[in-house]
Amino acid sequence: MLNVFGLSLPAAAPLGRDEANLLAERIGAAAASVQQGAKAAVSASVRRDAQQYLDARRAGQLRFAPGAGRACDAGAWALMRLTVDAPAVLPAATLLVA
């Protein structure tokens, strides 16, 4: 399972058009929030999700029905461009607790 943009996506079977449309809407909403001046932490989290999504696509772990993933791919690349200056998100194991 891949958890990105608030969705849990299965890695075993290709996603259909409905799931792809839902994911594209989530990616679009994330891009809109970044364009409207989201905080650095939100931008960093969105960038991490976009990177995880693109890594899964590149590795073949996340597949779509033919033609269904184009909007998701384009949205993820747009998020990477929008958040190029976002700070990195620390892994949960390295976060300090006071």
Secondary structure, 3 states (H helix, E strand, C coil): CEEECCEEECCCCCECHHHHHHHHHHHHHHHHHHHCCCCHHHHHHHHHHHHHHHHHHHHCCCCECCCCCHHHHHHHHHHHHHCCCCCCCCCHHHCCCC
